[in-house]
């Protein structure tokens, strides 16, 4: 069961901040180094100063984030809502020329225990978890929500929209750098909150985005349990800030995360590329637009990957999926049939002999143009493109207690950081 509850959000004070466009930012893990610098300079109260602070001669970045957070609260740049609420959230965006709206809500989610129905689908890495844990210990707050999906068997989101939101003005209405319109409403009537909490009890929760933050929250909870005395299960550290949306395909968009590989001047490069012909039917496509069109079309009925090398586009159509049975025999069939598994284990690991954790030579991006530009500027690079993972695959992987490879999914659009914060008001200080 999913146990949720309302909370008193920390928000930007509209009397101090005139419009949120200059102070909100994307989640920490999708902000490029270049954009970090930009967000640090556009406004002294941009949320980046807490979310991704910088070291200074006097303080490390975690202490500095804590100082910003305390100062902004003291000076009422950030204020706390008086009544606990669930925050209804809409995002209007355009993808491939199609206008979409995704609806959801933000509340607290109980972390439960190891048997709780929060189903995860993606592997995590130690480095970002250590970073986020150090920040959490300093600020003692959930700075941005995890992204959760649920089946919405009782049409909760539709009920909130029609019964409590329709016709009401949002208290947040902001357009971000990607021209996405974000709107937020408070739902704070006690009887309504009780209904929403009750509706969610029967829902399984599929964690779409925020796997590192979720695992960090669990680690923090476990540490606090060891340091605390009597526990009720309702302490602040037992909850995490979460954004919930249903699996309605009309508003849900999943993008692939592509790979950029640096092969350098390896003498076996040409031999490795020839080895692809043993496993793939290879077709060159001259035009970029046609290449991506054919890749998407073929991906509906077969396993196909895209490759860009030496300023040429190639479609790689897998000859026989059973080759993955030999390469990763210890994983379930649903895992072996993922396009990202084919890329990782057959091409990157088996043919190109790369370590899948090699951060120096394998980089990731959901934006094909970034990878194409890099290949054009340096012929030692090769870009590999993927079709998006299907929601049915995510559900199947999660229900089988399996996890996808790192960087398998990119849910779009992201939930803005800085809209609402969950501060641990009753948390004992950790030294």
N, C-alpha and C positions, 0 to 999 in steps of 0.2 A: 504494500500500500504506500501511497505518497502522502506524507504528512506535511502540510504547508501551513503558514500563518502570516498575517499582516505584520507590518513593522512601521516604525516612525522613521521615515527616510530623512537622511541628510541631503539637502538640496542647495543649489546656489540661491542666494538671497536676491530676489528681483529688485529690491530697493537699492542694492549695491552694484548689481551686474545688469547692465542694459543690453539684454539679448544674449543668448547662449552660444551663438555661432563661433565666437572667439575663445570660448573657455572649455567646450567639450572636445573630445578626441576619440579615435577608435580604440579598441582593446590593445593592450600592450604588445601582443604577439604579432600584430599585423602592421605595426608602424615601422617603416624603414628608417635607417639612421639619418637619412636626409630629412625625412618628415619630422623626426624627433627634434632636430635642430630648429625647424620651422615652427613647430608648436611651442617650443621653449621661448621663442622670440615674439610671437604674435600678440600675447597678452600675459601680463605678470600673474594672472589668476587662472591661466589655462591648466586644466586638470593634469596635464603631462608632468607638472612640477611635483605632483604626489605619485602619480602612477609610474612614471619612469624618471625619477629625479636624477640629478648629476652629483658626482662627488665634488666636494669643495675642500680647500685647505683646512677648514675648521671641522667639517663633518663628512662622514661617508654618505652615500646617496640614500641609505635607509634612514639614518638619523635626520637627514635633510628633509626627506618626505614627511617624517613625523613632525618636524618643526613647522613645515608649511601647513599641515593638517591642523595642528593645534592653533597656530596663529590665525588661520582663516576662520576657525570656529570662534575663537576669542573675539575677533574683530567683526564677526557676523557676516563675513563673506559667504560662509556656509552656515545654514540654519537647519534646525530639526523640525519636521512637521509635528504638530501638537497631538494629532490623533493617529493611531495606527491605521494603515491602509494597504490595500493591494492596488498596484498601479497598472492601469490598462494602457497598452502601448500599440501604436500603429506606425508602420513604416511604408511609405509610398515611394516606389522606385521604378526605374525602367531598365529592362534587361533585353538585349537583342531587339530593341524597338518595341517591346511589349510592356505596357504599363501594368504594374502589379501592386497589391497592397497586402502586407502580412500583418495579422493581428495577433496579439498575445497579452500576457500580463506578467508583472514582476512581483514576486513575494519572497518569503523565506521558505527554504526547503530543509526539512530535518535530515541530517546525515545518516541517521539510523545506525545500523551495524553492517557487518559484512554480508548479511543475507537480505539487506534492504533492496527494494525494487528500483534501484537506479542502475540502469544497464548501460555499460560503457562499451565503446567499439574501437577505440584507438589507443595504441601504445604511447607512452609518455617517456620523456627524457629527464635525467637527473638534474642537469644544469638549470633549466628554467624552474624546476620545482624548488630547488634550493634558493634561487633568487626570490621567488614569490613568497616562500615561507619566511625568509628574513624580513621582507617588507610587511607581511601580515603581523609578525610579532611586534613590529614597531608601531604601526598605525592602528592595530587592533580594530580593523574594519574590513568588510568586503567592499572593495573599491569598484568592482564591476561584476555583473552577474554572469554565472554560467548560462549556457544556452541549452534548454531541455525541450524535447519533443514528447508528445503524448497523443494517444489515439482520440481522445476527447469523445468518449462513448456517450456522454450526456450533453454534448454540444454546449459546453461551459462557455467557451469564447463567444459563440453566437448569442447565448443568453445575456452575457454581460454587455455585449455590443448593443443589442436591441432593447434591453430592459433598463439599462443604467447609464449608457454612454451616449446613445443616439440623440443628437440635438443639443448636447452640452459642449461648452467651449473647453478645450484642453488648457491645462496650466503650463504646458510646455509645447511650443510649436517652433521647431528649428529646422533649417535646411543645412545639411553638412557639405563638405567639400566635394562629395560625389553627387550632389543635387538630390539626395535622398531626404524626404520630408519626414521628420520624427515628431510624433505627437504623444502626449502623456496626459492621462486623466486619473484623478484620485477616486477610488471606490472605498468609502469608509463607513457606510451604514452597517451597523453590527449584524443585523439579520442577513444582509447580503453577503457579508464576509463569512458568516457561519455556513451559508449555503455553498459557497465556493469551496471552502475547506472540506465540507462533507462530500461534494461531488468528486473531489480529487482523490479521495481515499481509495477508490477502486482502480486507479490508473497506474499502469507501469510507466516509468519515466526512462526515456532513452536520452542519454547525454550526447548532444550533437557537437557542442563546442565548449571548451573550458575544462578539458580533462586534467590539465596540470593544476588548475585552481581547485578542482574538486578533490584531487588527491592531497593537495597541500592542506585543504580544510580538514580532511580526515586525519592527517598527521598532526595538525595543530590541536584538534579535538583530543586525540589520544595523549598528547603531551600534557594538555591541561587536565585531563582526567587523572594522570599520574601525580600531578602537583596539587590537585584540589582535595578537599575533604569530602563531606557528604554531597552526593549528586542527585539531582532530580530528573535529569535528561532534558530539562528545559533551559539549561544555561545557554548563554549567547553562542558559545563555541560549538554547540550541537547543531547549529543552523548555518546555511550558506545562502547568499543572495542568488536568486535564480529567475531567469526569464523563461516563460513557458509559451510554446505555440503548438498548435496541432499539426497534423500531417496533411493538411489540405494542400494539394499540389498547386492550387491557384495562387497561393501566396508564398510557397516554399521554393527556394532556388538553391540547388547544390551545384557548386562549380568544382571542376577538377583542380588539383594542384600539380603543376608540371615540374619536370626535373631538368636542370642544367648540369651537364657533366663535363668536367675538365679532364681530357685525356692527355694533355701536354704533348710531349714529343715522343711518346712511347713507341718503340720500334714495332710492336705487335699490333699497332692500331689498325692498319689495313687488314691484317689477318682476322682480327676480332670482328671487324665490320663484315667481312665475307662470311664469317660463321653465322651471321643472322639468316643467311639464305637456307641454312639447314632446318630452320624452325619457322620461317615466315615466308609468305609470298610477298615480294617487295615490288612496289609500284611507285614510280616517280610521278609527281604532279607539279606542273610548272607554276601555276597561279596559286597564291596564298589563299585567296577566298575559296577557290574550288577545293583546295586541299582540306581545309577545315570543314567545308560542307560535306565532302565525301567521307571524311573520318567520322563525323557525327552520324551520317546516314548508315554507314556500314556498322557502326557500333550498336545499332538496334538489333542486329541479328547475328553478329560474330564478334570475336575478340580482335580488335584492331588498335594499334598504337600509331602515333605520328612521330616522325623524326625530321629534324632540320640540321643539316650539316653541309659545309662548303657551299652555302647559299642555295641549297637544293632541298625540296620537300619530298618526303618519302612516306608512303603508307606501308605499315608492316602488319600483314594479316596472318594471324597465328594458324599454322597448319593443323596442329593437334593439341588440344588442351591436356591430354593425358601425360604429356612430358612433365607437367607440374606435379603429377602424382609421385614421380621419382625424385624431383628436386626438393619438395616439401611434403613428404609423406606423413609427417607428424601433425599436419594441420587438417582441419575439416574441409570437405569439398567446397563449401561456400567461400572459404578463404582462398583456396587454390584457384578459384575461377575469377577472382578479382583482376581487372586489368592492371592495377597497381602491383599485384603480386607477380604477374607475368613480367612486368617491367623490372621489378626489384630482383627477383630470384633467377629469372632466365637470362635477361640482358645484362643488368648491372653486375650481379654477383657471379653468374656462371660464365657468361661470354666475356665481359669486360674485366672480370676479376677485381671488382671494387668492393670495399668494405661498405656496407649499407649505412654505417654510422660515420662515414668519412665526410666531415663538415667542410673540409678544405676543397674537395673535388666534386661534391654533390650539393647543389643548392636548390631551393624550391621557390616557386611563384605561381599564383593563379592567373598571372597576366602573360599571355603568350608573347606580346610585343616586347616585353622586357627581355625575354630569353632570345628572341630573334635578333634583337639589337646587339646583345652580347656576342652571339655567334658571328654576326657580321663584322664585329670589331676585332675578333680574335678567333682564328681558325682552329685553335686547339680545343674549342668548346663544341659540344653537340647538345642540342635540345631534344628532349623527348616529351611528347604531348599525350595526354590521356583524355578519354571521355569521362563525364562525371559518374560517380557511384550512384546507383539507384537506391531510393529510400528502402525498398524491399530488401536489398542486400544488407543495409545497415541493421535493419530489424532482425534479419536472420542471423547475422554475425553476433549481435548482442544477446539474443535469446539462447544461443549456443555457448554463451560465456567465452567467446573468442574475441580477439581484438584485431583490428585492421593494422596494417603498417602505419608508421608515423606519417603525418601529412597526407592523408588519404582524401579528406573532404574539406571543402571550404563553403560553409553556409553563408549565403549572401541575402540581404545585407547584414553586416555586423551590428550588434547592439552598442550604441554609443556609451562611452565611459564618461562619467560626470553628471549623468542625468539624476540618478539616485544612488545613495551610498548607505550601507548598513553598518552602523557603528556599534561595537560591543560595549554597551553602557555599563554592564555589571561584571565585566571581566576583571579578574585579579591580574595584577601586573606581573609580567614575566621578566626576570632579571637575567 
